[in-house]
Amino acid sequence: MTATSTGVSVALPIDGRLEPYILGAPGVWTRPKRPIVSRVAFAAAHVIPLATADSTPGAPAVLDWEATLAYRHELWSYGLGVADAMDTAQRGMGLDWRATAELIRRSGGEAASVGGRLACGAGTDQLDLAGLPSGSAGLARIVDAYREQIDVVTEAGAQVILMASRALVRVARSRADYLYVYEKLLSRVDRPVILHWLGTMFDPALHGYWGSADIDTATDTFRTLVENNTAKIDGVKVSLLDAAHEVALRRALPGGVRLYTGDDFNYPELIIGDAQGHSDALLGIFAAIYPAASTALQELDNGNAARAAEILGATEALGRHIFAAPTYYYKTGIAFLSWLNGRQAGFSMVAGLATGRSVPHLAELFRLADKAGLLSDPELAAHRMRIYLELNGLGS
C-alpha cells in the first residue's frame, strides 16, 4: 500500500534461505466520524486465550477476557460491526459451548456500552454427535439445541446468525429435513436473522449441506428456504469462495434480503459491486484488515468507489494467503497478525491452533501485511517476527 521505507529490517526465510526485508510505513487509515452507511459490514472476531491456560487440543477454552473484548472495541472504533462466536472464534475448533455462551454474554454487554453492532452465531455444538438419535427424534434434539443458543444470543441483545450444523448433516436424510429444522427455528425468532452457508473448505464436516453435495441443488433448497421466510431473514452469509455463484445468488434473492459476502478471496469486487448491486460483508478477513476495510467503506460513503476498490484490492493478496488451503487454518494467520500488532501478549490460540500454519507461511503473511500497510507499529512487528523466527530455529 505504501512505498515509504522505515529502515526497519528483518531477515525472512525466502526460497529456503534468509533474506533481508525492509519494512514500509503503516497505511494512513481513518476511524469514521459518523456511522458507515454504504454497506453493512461485520468483522468476524477471533478469541485470545489466557496465557496461563492449558490451551491444548481437547482442553476447555479459557480466554483472556480483557484482550478478547479489547479487540472487539477496536473493531467497533473503526465503525464495523462485530460478528462473534463464529468459526473465526474457533467454533468447532476448540471453543466449547460453555466458553462460547460466556463470550456472547460478555460481548453483548460491551456492545451495549458503546452502541456497537453485534451479531452472534447460534448453532448446535453443545450436542454429542455420537449420541444423536436418527430420524424425527434427532431433528427435534437439533431444534432444541439451536433454540438454546438462540436464546443466549437474543438475551445478550445481539442479532442471531444461524450457523451451519454438523449435527444436522449427521441426522438429515433429505432437503426436507433441512427445511423442517430451519423453518421451525425461523417461526420462533422475534427479529430477522442471518443465515450462514459455510462451505466445506472451512469445515469438511459440512459436506452435503442443504441435502446435496451438488451446488445447484443445494442452492435451490437454500433459495426455497429464503423465499418462504423472507420476513424472518435479514440476509444470508455465503462462504463458498465462489464469486460467480455469489453474484448469481445475490441477484436472485428476494427484495430486502441482503447478501453478506463470506468470500475472503474475492471480497473487493463483491463489496464494490456492479450496476446490478453489491454484497454487504461478514468476513473473517475483516478482523485482520479492519483499518483498511473501514477506510475503504468510508470512501464508498463519500462516493469514491475507485479509491475504495484500490484500498481493498491492496489487501487481496493478504486475504488469499491467510485463507489458503487448508482454509480452516485461516484463524492462525489472524491471531498471528493480532500478535504482531500488539493486540495480544503472546502468539497463542485455543486448542493449540497456533501450530496450524508453517514458518514460511507466516513469514509470507508478515511480508504481505507490511505491503498492505497493516503492520501498525513496524518496530514492534519486526521485534516479534524476529522472536518467532528465533524460536523456530532461524536467526540468532
Legacy VTK file of the C-alpha trace (Angstrom):
# vtk DataFile Version 3.0
C-alpha trace
ASCII
DATASET POLYDATA
POINTS 396 float
0.000 0.000 0.000
2.900 2.297 0.729
6.394 2.520 -0.731
7.778 4.590 2.157
10.632 2.746 3.875
11.023 2.734 7.637
14.553 1.364 7.592
13.414 -1.442 9.923
14.796 -4.737 8.679
14.038 -8.420 9.333
15.741 -11.461 7.834
12.873 -13.518 6.387
13.014 -17.056 5.009
12.557 -16.679 1.253
13.046 -19.625 -1.108
14.735 -21.623 1.625
17.227 -19.031 2.812
17.189 -15.913 4.977
16.987 -12.663 3.058
16.868 -9.106 4.461
13.473 -7.476 4.202
12.918 -3.769 4.906
9.503 -2.776 6.208
7.405 0.010 4.802
5.376 2.547 6.749
1.877 1.746 8.024
-1.060 2.785 5.904
-2.886 6.024 6.614
-6.157 4.712 7.972
-9.035 6.706 9.440
-11.652 5.990 12.053
-15.072 7.177 10.877
-16.599 10.300 12.384
-20.111 9.087 11.575
-21.704 5.667 11.010
-20.774 3.834 7.823
-23.898 3.619 5.660
-22.960 2.445 2.161
-22.502 -1.170 3.281
-23.403 -3.206 6.350
-20.095 -4.692 7.436
-19.245 -7.155 10.186
-15.772 -8.340 11.122
-15.783 -11.902 12.471
-13.511 -11.616 15.501
-11.106 -14.211 16.899
-10.559 -15.108 20.557
-7.409 -14.867 22.664
-6.623 -17.490 25.312
-5.311 -16.706 28.765
-1.527 -17.049 28.727
-1.555 -19.420 31.710
-4.377 -21.595 30.348
-3.977 -25.188 29.214
-4.587 -24.373 25.561
-4.037 -27.899 24.289
-6.352 -29.870 21.985
-9.390 -31.071 23.905
-8.882 -28.819 26.928
-11.708 -26.435 27.907
-11.207 -22.973 26.438
-10.069 -20.324 28.932
-9.991 -16.856 27.403
-8.119 -13.676 28.194
-11.256 -11.612 28.519
-9.526 -8.248 28.665
-7.626 -8.806 25.413
-10.504 -10.601 23.658
-13.002 -7.855 24.412
-10.497 -5.073 23.700
-10.170 -6.479 20.183
-13.918 -6.093 19.733
-13.752 -2.486 20.920
-11.010 -1.867 18.368
-13.290 -3.150 15.587
-16.209 -1.035 16.796
-13.945 2.042 16.930
-13.466 1.670 13.170
-17.217 1.662 12.569
-17.506 -2.054 11.856
-20.000 -4.428 13.371
-18.658 -7.461 15.210
-19.733 -10.962 14.253
-18.926 -13.006 17.330
-18.905 -16.672 18.281
-18.414 -17.621 14.637
-15.959 -20.017 13.009
-13.298 -17.267 13.312
-13.697 -17.588 17.091
-12.845 -21.296 16.702
-16.350 -22.716 16.962
-15.876 -26.408 16.348
-12.093 -26.000 16.611
-11.501 -25.511 20.321
-14.087 -23.037 21.624
-16.585 -25.129 23.606
-20.193 -24.093 24.212
-19.573 -23.038 27.835
-16.912 -20.538 26.749
-18.972 -19.537 23.703
-22.005 -18.666 25.821
-19.864 -16.537 28.111
-18.281 -14.836 25.097
-21.720 -13.970 23.716
-22.900 -12.567 27.048
-19.760 -10.525 27.627
-19.663 -9.205 24.059
-23.314 -8.250 24.371
-22.565 -6.164 27.435
-19.593 -4.484 25.761
-21.575 -3.754 22.597
-24.321 -2.113 24.636
-21.769 0.071 26.432
-20.582 1.687 23.190
-23.570 1.233 20.885
-21.636 -1.271 18.784
-23.359 -3.512 16.284
-23.172 -7.185 17.278
-24.332 -10.416 15.672
-23.541 -13.809 17.183
-23.572 -17.360 15.928
-26.173 -19.818 17.187
-25.541 -23.458 16.367
-25.738 -26.936 17.846
-22.179 -27.589 19.015
-23.268 -28.429 22.573
-24.621 -31.731 21.238
-22.765 -35.036 21.452
-22.783 -36.187 17.834
-22.139 -39.802 18.745
-25.250 -39.908 20.930
-27.656 -38.306 18.462
-30.704 -40.412 17.593
-31.764 -40.713 13.982
-34.992 -39.572 12.359
-37.503 -37.198 13.908
-36.055 -37.619 17.416
-32.667 -36.435 16.189
-34.178 -33.477 14.333
-36.133 -32.487 17.444
-32.954 -32.540 19.518
-31.215 -30.350 16.936
-34.069 -27.842 17.003
-33.876 -27.705 20.810
-30.105 -27.179 20.730
-30.429 -24.339 18.240
-33.155 -22.736 20.349
-30.986 -22.886 23.461
-28.256 -20.975 21.666
-30.672 -18.562 20.008
-31.972 -17.675 23.461
-28.449 -16.887 24.690
-27.765 -14.651 21.689
-31.122 -12.886 21.980
-30.757 -12.294 25.714
-27.335 -10.730 25.037
-29.017 -8.181 22.764
-27.270 -9.456 19.639
-28.614 -10.344 16.232
-28.822 -14.089 15.585
-26.687 -15.750 12.935
-27.979 -19.266 12.273
-24.778 -21.235 11.760
-24.495 -24.460 9.812
-24.815 -27.558 11.999
-22.611 -30.641 11.894
-25.354 -32.429 13.811
-27.882 -31.659 11.096
-25.575 -33.106 8.433
-25.385 -36.274 10.516
-29.143 -36.673 11.014
-30.774 -35.150 7.919
-31.702 -37.519 5.109
-33.221 -35.069 2.631
-33.647 -31.408 1.791
-36.999 -31.644 3.551
-35.200 -32.261 6.850
-33.174 -29.074 6.424
-36.256 -27.041 5.572
-38.128 -28.526 8.540
-35.429 -27.577 11.051
-34.799 -24.070 9.749
-38.494 -23.235 9.394
-39.078 -24.406 12.983
-36.355 -22.018 14.118
-37.473 -19.085 11.998
-41.047 -19.417 13.218
-39.892 -18.528 16.742
-37.408 -15.675 16.211
-38.541 -12.160 17.067
-36.005 -10.345 14.870
-34.741 -11.125 11.354
-31.699 -13.379 11.398
-28.706 -14.001 9.168
-28.436 -17.458 7.595
-24.897 -18.798 7.249
-23.940 -21.204 4.480
-20.421 -22.380 5.289
-18.545 -24.328 2.635
-16.511 -27.473 3.133
-13.248 -25.595 2.620
-13.994 -24.014 6.014
-15.458 -27.149 7.602
-15.221 -30.503 5.795
-17.845 -31.948 8.178
-20.493 -29.865 6.391
-20.297 -31.846 3.149
-23.738 -32.157 1.566
-25.318 -29.275 3.480
-28.859 -28.381 2.384
-29.293 -32.015 1.422
-26.960 -32.292 -1.558
-23.290 -32.100 -2.494
-24.357 -30.634 -5.854
-24.060 -26.856 -5.594
-27.040 -26.100 -7.848
-29.331 -28.493 -5.985
-28.216 -27.143 -2.616
-28.731 -23.581 -3.841
-32.282 -24.408 -4.896
-33.090 -25.639 -1.381
-31.424 -22.588 0.152
-33.392 -20.233 -2.064
-36.632 -22.046 -1.239
-35.983 -21.504 2.453
-35.264 -17.806 1.950
-38.219 -17.195 -0.349
-40.634 -18.902 2.052
-39.376 -16.965 5.093
-38.345 -13.572 3.766
-39.811 -11.600 6.674
-37.655 -13.532 9.164
-34.369 -13.205 7.241
-32.228 -10.070 7.276
-29.650 -11.604 4.999
-27.587 -14.611 4.039
-23.859 -15.072 4.578
-22.345 -17.239 1.874
-18.851 -18.655 2.456
-18.176 -20.766 -0.640
-15.240 -18.812 -2.157
-17.094 -18.736 -5.481
-17.668 -15.184 -6.681
-19.787 -16.120 -9.705
-22.119 -18.236 -7.570
-22.439 -15.445 -5.020
-23.310 -12.819 -7.625
-25.948 -15.080 -9.186
-27.471 -15.819 -5.786
-27.381 -12.160 -4.792
-29.334 -11.182 -7.891
-31.897 -13.923 -7.228
-32.620 -13.057 -3.588
-35.995 -11.515 -2.690
-36.040 -7.765 -2.200
-34.871 -6.694 1.229
-32.692 -9.772 1.855
-29.006 -8.880 1.986
-26.142 -10.964 0.675
-23.343 -10.778 3.253
-20.246 -11.931 1.459
-18.191 -14.526 3.268
-15.777 -14.796 0.338
-12.380 -13.977 1.816
-10.772 -14.398 -1.631
-12.949 -12.138 -3.765
-14.374 -9.622 -1.298
-13.077 -6.447 -3.028
-15.065 -6.966 -6.241
-18.109 -8.316 -4.386
-18.309 -5.412 -1.933
-17.704 -2.761 -4.592
-20.316 -4.477 -6.758
-21.626 -3.591 -10.174
-24.557 -1.826 -11.815
-26.870 -4.583 -10.594
-25.907 -4.466 -6.936
-23.283 -5.286 -4.338
-22.658 -7.568 -1.400
-22.530 -6.426 2.182
-19.863 -8.070 4.346
-19.486 -10.557 7.169
-15.869 -11.583 6.895
-13.101 -13.188 8.898
-10.542 -11.263 6.840
-12.018 -8.011 8.145
-10.720 -8.979 11.599
-7.226 -8.790 10.077
-7.568 -5.805 7.718
-10.110 -3.761 9.665
-8.324 -0.354 9.425
-8.102 -0.664 5.642
-11.606 -2.125 5.332
-13.110 0.719 7.338
-11.238 3.359 5.379
-12.404 1.813 2.107
-16.027 1.791 3.272
-15.711 5.433 4.292
-14.519 6.188 0.763
-17.614 4.399 -0.572
-19.757 6.577 1.694
-18.060 9.604 0.146
-18.766 8.381 -3.384
-15.148 7.437 -4.098
-15.669 3.895 -5.362
-12.377 3.838 -7.290
-10.379 4.702 -4.181
-12.340 2.155 -2.129
-11.569 -0.527 -4.706
-7.891 0.432 -4.665
-7.670 0.098 -0.881
-9.492 -3.235 -0.741
-7.573 -4.515 -3.743
-4.278 -3.824 -1.980
-5.318 -6.259 0.779
-6.486 -9.038 -1.539
-3.148 -10.877 -1.735
-3.005 -10.953 2.057
-6.562 -12.274 2.256
-5.908 -15.030 -0.270
-2.770 -16.040 1.617
-4.411 -16.121 5.054
-7.288 -18.205 3.662
-5.183 -20.513 1.507
-5.805 -24.254 1.757
-6.285 -25.807 4.201
-8.631 -22.850 4.625
-9.916 -23.810 8.087
-6.497 -22.803 9.500
-7.039 -19.178 8.477
-7.622 -18.368 12.137
-3.921 -18.945 12.803
-2.991 -16.112 10.467
-5.485 -13.734 12.044
-4.102 -14.466 15.521
-0.512 -14.098 14.266
-1.246 -10.673 12.786
-3.024 -9.685 16.016
0.112 -10.629 17.942
2.425 -8.771 15.531
0.299 -5.650 16.023
0.394 -5.857 19.824
-3.257 -6.834 20.284
-2.339 -9.890 22.342
0.608 -10.646 24.580
1.548 -13.970 23.011
1.065 -15.884 19.796
-1.234 -18.490 21.285
-4.615 -19.911 20.375
-7.288 -22.078 21.928
-6.621 -25.802 21.334
-3.027 -25.172 20.300
-4.085 -23.966 16.858
-1.093 -21.609 16.645
0.761 -24.537 15.082
-1.748 -24.695 12.217
0.497 -22.809 9.784
4.161 -23.205 8.837
7.043 -20.793 9.391
7.263 -19.938 5.658
3.510 -19.304 5.544
3.610 -16.870 8.470
6.763 -15.186 7.151
4.945 -14.523 3.881
1.938 -13.263 5.848
4.269 -10.792 7.585
5.547 -9.539 4.223
2.081 -9.224 2.691
0.682 -7.449 5.759
3.542 -4.962 5.511
2.913 -4.412 1.787
-0.744 -3.701 2.604
0.225 -1.179 5.293
-1.295 -3.308 8.037
1.633 -3.554 10.470
0.647 -0.695 12.748
3.989 -0.494 14.607
6.818 -1.696 12.344
9.378 -1.768 15.154
7.172 -3.957 17.343
6.148 -6.187 14.455
9.771 -6.688 13.425
10.797 -7.434 17.002
8.090 -10.055 17.388
8.830 -11.560 13.978
12.463 -11.989 14.981
11.391 -13.699 18.213
9.120 -16.058 16.291
11.838 -16.935 13.785
14.413 -17.498 16.508
12.073 -19.798 18.412
11.711 -21.804 15.222
15.449 -22.163 14.622
16.008 -19.161 12.366
18.043 -16.110 13.259
20.149 -15.553 16.317
LINES 1 397
396 0 1 2 3 4 5 6 7 8 9 10 11 12 13 14 15 16 17 18 19 20 21 22 23 24 25 26 27 28 29 30 31 32 33 34 35 36 37 38 39 40 41 42 43 44 45 46 47 48 49 50 51 52 53 54 55 56 57 58 59 60 61 62 63 64 65 66 67 68 69 70 71 72 73 74 75 76 77 78 79 80 81 82 83 84 85 86 87 88 89 90 91 92 93 94 95 96 97 98 99 100 101 102 103 104 105 106 107 108 109 110 111 112 113 114 115 116 117 118 119 120 121 122 123 124 125 126 127 128 129 130 131 132 133 134 135 136 137 138 139 140 141 142 143 144 145 146 147 148 149 150 151 152 153 154 155 156 157 158 159 160 161 162 163 164 165 166 167 168 169 170 171 172 173 174 175 176 177 178 179 180 181 182 183 184 185 186 187 188 189 190 191 192 193 194 195 196 197 198 199 200 201 202 203 204 205 206 207 208 209 210 211 212 213 214 215 216 217 218 219 220 221 222 223 224 225 226 227 228 229 230 231 232 233 234 235 236 237 238 239 240 241 242 243 244 245 246 247 248 249 250 251 252 253 254 255 256 257 258 259 260 261 262 263 264 265 266 267 268 269 270 271 272 273 274 275 276 277 278 279 280 281 282 283 284 285 286 287 288 289 290 291 292 293 294 295 296 297 298 299 300 301 302 303 304 305 306 307 308 309 310 311 312 313 314 315 316 317 318 319 320 321 322 323 324 325 326 327 328 329 330 331 332 333 334 335 336 337 338 339 340 341 342 343 344 345 346 347 348 349 350 351 352 353 354 355 356 357 358 359 360 361 362 363 364 365 366 367 368 369 370 371 372 373 374 375 376 377 378 379 380 381 382 383 384 385 386 387 388 389 390 391 392 393 394 395
